[in-house]
Amino acid sequence: MKHLYLFIILLITSISLHAQKASSLSIGGGLTYPAAQNYNLSWFTSLHWNLALGQKTSFDTHIDLAEIGVEDYADAIGVENDHNVYQFGTGLRHYFLKDFFANAGVSAAIVNDSEASIRIFPNLGIGFDLFLTERHGIEISLKNDLIKNFGNHRYLSIFSLGAAYKFRYGIR
């Protein structure tokens, strides 16, 4: 196990040192809106780790928890009628026009809609980085997850608009 940790640390260090852009870690949240009937506006939280691969591209890994609010069903005490999507995803993030980015990838998730199941689905997004100092900033992003067979929908497109605190590391 020690060798695995050492290998991961060496890989991260070597990639980051050869990249022109700094790697980053961001944590935030925002609003989700499923583009279908029977669902309400709800919330999500997210942790992103971006490992710089080059001047404009980074390897993007994220852990998200999204709640999907069910319309017309009030939660009773001890009863949860909303659906949850716990996801771990990976993909690529590409920067253009300095601080604007587009990202695409795939997520594996535990989807809790009437019964828990594991799903794999694509996601894509766009966003903007606003750095207040050399290392600290804010990230604004819009993301879309396309989940197959969610509830009584063949495909459900879930849009997420969020903001996150962003910390850059590996700056020379």
Buried (B, 14 or more C-beta within 10 A) or exposed (E): EEEEEEEEEEEBEEBBEEBEBBBBBBBBBBEBBBEBEBBBEBBBBBBBBBBBBEEBBBBBBBBBBBBBBBEEEEEEEEEEEBBBBBBEBEBBBBBEEEEEBEBBBEBEBEBBBEEEEEBEBBBBBEBBBEBEEEEEBBBBBBBBBBBEEBBEBEEBBBBBBBBBEBBBEBEE
